[in-house]
């Protein structure tokens, strides 16, 4: 998979950071994972993704590293 496919394609696009944040909070309130909004470098809109250190997969063979708390 390309970086664009992983980062953008197939994800919900939000026109504003506020809308993405609102959806991330809704997911969390309903028992989902902690998510954060981010600006996409490919489509120039916003997506939501796992917070750093909470990803559920490895990207391009880079080992998963726990984020210090």
KOLKOLFI-363982 format. One record per residue: y, x, z of N, C-alpha, C, O in turn; residue in three letters. Coordinates in steps of 0.02 Angstrom, whole numbers. Example, Ala and Ser with C-alpha at 12.3 -4.5 7.8 and 13.67 -1.06 7.14 Angstrom:
2
+--------+--------+--------+---------+--------+--------+--------+--------+--------+--------+--------+--------+------+
: nnorth :  neast :    nup : canorth : caeast :   caup : cnorth :  ceast :    cup : onorth :  oeast :    oup : type :
+--------+--------+--------+---------+--------+--------+--------+--------+--------+--------+--------+--------+------+
:   -284 :    660 :    390 :    -225 :    615 :    390 :   -165 :    660 :    390 :   -166 :    712 :    423 :  ALA :
:   -112 :    642 :    354 :     -53 :    684 :    357 :      2 :    645 :    394 :     57 :    670 :    402 :  SER :
+--------+--------+--------+---------+--------+--------+--------+--------+--------+--------+--------+--------+------+
# end
This chain:
69
+--------+--------+--------+---------+--------+--------+--------+--------+--------+--------+--------+--------+------+
: nnorth :  neast :    nup : canorth : caeast :   caup : cnorth :  ceast :    cup : onorth :  oeast :    oup : type :
+--------+--------+--------+---------+--------+--------+--------+--------+--------+--------+--------+--------+------+
:    -59 :     42 :      0 :       0 :      0 :      0 :     62 :     44 :      0 :     64 :     97 :     31 :  UNK :
:    112 :     21 :    -35 :     176 :     57 :    -35 :    215 :     39 :     28 :    200 :     -9 :     63 :  UNK :
:    266 :     79 :     42 :     308 :     66 :    100 :    343 :     -2 :     93 :    351 :    -38 :    142 :  UNK :
:    363 :    -20 :     32 :     394 :    -85 :     21 :    346 :   -142 :     35 :    365 :   -192 :     65 :  UNK :
:    283 :   -135 :     14 :     233 :   -188 :     26 :    222 :   -198 :    101 :    216 :   -255 :    124 :  UNK :
:    219 :   -144 :    138 :     208 :   -148 :    210 :    270 :   -176 :    245 :    264 :   -217 :    291 :  UNK :
:    328 :   -153 :    225 :     390 :   -169 :    260 :    422 :   -235 :    241 :    458 :   -265 :    281 :  UNK :
:    410 :   -258 :    180 :     449 :   -315 :    155 :    408 :   -372 :    126 :    412 :   -429 :    149 :  UNK :
:    368 :   -357 :     77 :     334 :   -409 :     40 :    286 :   -448 :     84 :    247 :   -419 :    122 :  UNK :
:    289 :   -514 :     78 :     245 :   -557 :    117 :    273 :   -575 :    186 :    243 :   -615 :    222 :  UNK :
:    331 :   -547 :    204 :     362 :   -563 :    268 :    416 :   -615 :    258 :    446 :   -620 :    204 :  UNK :
:    429 :   -654 :    309 :     483 :   -703 :    307 :    549 :   -666 :    305 :    560 :   -618 :    341 :  UNK :
:    594 :   -690 :    262 :     660 :   -660 :    255 :    712 :   -706 :    288 :    712 :   -766 :    277 :  UNK :
:    755 :   -675 :    327 :     808 :   -711 :    361 :    875 :   -685 :    335 :    883 :   -625 :    326 :  UNK :
:    922 :   -730 :    322 :     987 :   -710 :    295 :   1030 :   -676 :    347 :   1074 :   -636 :    330 :  UNK :
:   1020 :   -692 :    411 :    1060 :   -661 :    463 :   1015 :   -632 :    518 :    959 :   -653 :    528 :  UNK :
:   1042 :   -582 :    553 :    1007 :   -552 :    610 :    998 :   -605 :    664 :    946 :   -607 :    698 :  UNK :
:   1048 :   -647 :    672 :    1045 :   -699 :    723 :    986 :   -747 :    712 :    951 :   -766 :    759 :  UNK :
:    975 :   -767 :    650 :     919 :   -811 :    634 :    852 :   -777 :    647 :    805 :   -808 :    672 :  UNK :
:    848 :   -713 :    631 :     787 :   -675 :    643 :    774 :   -668 :    718 :    717 :   -676 :    741 :  UNK :
:    826 :   -655 :    756 :     820 :   -648 :    829 :    798 :   -714 :    860 :    757 :   -715 :    906 :  UNK :
:    827 :   -769 :    836 :     808 :   -835 :    862 :    734 :   -848 :    850 :    700 :   -874 :    895 :  UNK :
:    708 :   -830 :    792 :     637 :   -840 :    777 :    594 :   -794 :    819 :    541 :   -815 :    843 :  UNK :
:    615 :   -732 :    830 :     578 :   -685 :    871 :    572 :   -712 :    943 :    519 :   -707 :    974 :  UNK :
:    627 :   -739 :    968 :     626 :   -767 :   1036 :    580 :   -828 :   1040 :    545 :   -838 :   1090 :  UNK :
:    580 :   -869 :    988 :     536 :   -927 :    986 :    462 :   -907 :    988 :    422 :   -938 :   1022 :  UNK :
:    446 :   -855 :    950 :     377 :   -830 :    949 :    356 :   -807 :   1019 :    302 :   -823 :   1043 :  UNK :
:    400 :   -770 :   1051 :     386 :   -744 :   1118 :    378 :   -801 :   1169 :    332 :   -799 :   1210 :  UNK :
:    422 :   -851 :   1166 :     417 :   -908 :   1211 :    352 :   -947 :   1203 :    327 :   -977 :   1250 :  UNK :
:    324 :   -945 :   1143 :     262 :   -981 :   1129 :    200 :   -937 :   1139 :    146 :   -954 :   1115 :  UNK :
:    209 :   -882 :   1175 :     152 :   -840 :   1193 :    136 :   -785 :   1144 :     84 :   -752 :   1150 :  UNK :
:    179 :   -774 :   1095 :     167 :   -721 :   1046 :    190 :   -653 :   1070 :    214 :   -646 :   1127 :  UNK :
:    183 :   -604 :   1027 :     202 :   -535 :   1043 :    278 :   -528 :   1046 :    315 :   -569 :   1019 :  UNK :
:    300 :   -476 :   1080 :     371 :   -459 :   1081 :    390 :   -433 :   1011 :    361 :   -385 :    987 :  UNK :
:    439 :   -465 :    981 :     460 :   -447 :    914 :    534 :   -430 :    914 :    570 :   -449 :    961 :  UNK :
:    557 :   -396 :    863 :     628 :   -379 :    857 :    650 :   -388 :    784 :    610 :   -378 :    738 :  UNK :
:    712 :   -408 :    775 :     738 :   -413 :    706 :    758 :   -345 :    681 :    778 :   -301 :    719 :  UNK :
:    754 :   -336 :    616 :     778 :   -274 :    585 :    802 :   -287 :    514 :    776 :   -332 :    481 :  UNK :
:    850 :   -248 :    492 :     875 :   -253 :    424 :    827 :   -216 :    377 :    806 :   -160 :    392 :  UNK :
:    809 :   -248 :    323 :     762 :   -219 :    275 :    798 :   -177 :    224 :    847 :   -199 :    193 :  UNK :
:    775 :   -116 :    214 :     806 :    -72 :    166 :    789 :    -90 :     94 :    821 :    -66 :     47 :  UNK :
:    739 :   -133 :     84 :     718 :   -151 :     17 :    751 :   -215 :     -9 :    772 :   -217 :    -67 :  UNK :
:    756 :   -267 :     33 :     784 :   -330 :     10 :    853 :   -345 :     38 :    885 :   -393 :     19 :  UNK :
:    877 :   -303 :     84 :     943 :   -310 :    116 :    950 :   -372 :    159 :   1005 :   -392 :    176 :  UNK :
:    894 :   -404 :    176 :     894 :   -460 :    222 :    864 :   -437 :    287 :    859 :   -377 :    299 :  UNK :
:    844 :   -483 :    331 :     814 :   -465 :    396 :    744 :   -492 :    401 :    727 :   -545 :    374 :  UNK :
:    702 :   -455 :    436 :     634 :   -474 :    451 :    625 :   -467 :    527 :    670 :   -443 :    562 :  UNK :
:    568 :   -489 :    552 :     551 :   -474 :    622 :    486 :   -434 :    622 :    442 :   -444 :    580 :  UNK :
:    482 :   -389 :    669 :     423 :   -347 :    675 :    410 :   -330 :    747 :    451 :   -344 :    791 :  UNK :
:    353 :   -299 :    760 :     336 :   -278 :    827 :    386 :   -226 :    852 :    413 :   -188 :    812 :  UNK :
:    398 :   -226 :    915 :     444 :   -177 :    944 :    410 :   -108 :    941 :    349 :   -104 :    939 :  UNK :
:    449 :    -54 :    939 :     420 :     13 :    936 :    369 :     23 :    992 :    381 :      7 :   1050 :  UNK :
:    311 :     49 :    973 :     258 :     61 :   1021 :    211 :      2 :   1030 :    163 :      7 :   1069 :  UNK :
:    225 :    -53 :    996 :     183 :   -113 :   1004 :    149 :   -134 :    939 :    121 :   -189 :    935 :  UNK :
:    151 :    -93 :    888 :     121 :   -111 :    824 :     46 :   -119 :    832 :     14 :    -87 :    874 :  UNK :
:     17 :   -163 :    792 :     -54 :   -178 :    798 :    -95 :   -142 :    745 :   -155 :   -156 :    737 :  UNK :
:    -65 :    -96 :    708 :    -101 :    -60 :    656 :    -70 :      9 :    649 :    -17 :     24 :    678 :  UNK :
:   -103 :     51 :    609 :     -76 :    117 :    594 :    -47 :    116 :    524 :    -75 :     83 :    480 :  UNK :
:      8 :    150 :    514 :      40 :    152 :    449 :     31 :    220 :    417 :     49 :    271 :    446 :  UNK :
:      3 :    221 :    358 :      -6 :    281 :    317 :    -39 :    339 :    354 :    -20 :    396 :    345 :  UNK :
:    -88 :    324 :    395 :    -126 :    376 :    429 :    -89 :    411 :    484 :   -114 :    460 :    512 :  UNK :
:    -29 :    388 :    501 :       8 :    418 :    556 :    -21 :    390 :    621 :    -21 :    329 :    631 :  UNK :
:    -45 :    432 :    665 :     -76 :    407 :    727 :    -27 :    366 :    769 :     32 :    383 :    774 :  UNK :
:    -52 :    314 :    797 :     -13 :    271 :    842 :      6 :    311 :    903 :    -37 :    342 :    934 :  UNK :
:     69 :    310 :    922 :      92 :    346 :    981 :    125 :    296 :   1029 :    168 :    257 :   1009 :  UNK :
:    104 :    297 :   1090 :     133 :    253 :   1140 :    205 :    274 :   1154 :    219 :    334 :   1162 :  UNK :
:    249 :    227 :   1158 :     319 :    241 :   1174 :    327 :    247 :   1249 :    306 :    202 :   1286 :  UNK :
:    357 :    302 :   1274 :     367 :    309 :   1346 :    412 :    254 :   1373 :    460 :    233 :   1339 :  UNK :
:    397 :    230 :   1432 :     438 :    176 :   1461 :    478 :    200 :   1518 :    515 :    162 :   1549 :  UNK :
+--------+--------+--------+---------+--------+--------+--------+--------+--------+--------+--------+--------+------+
# end
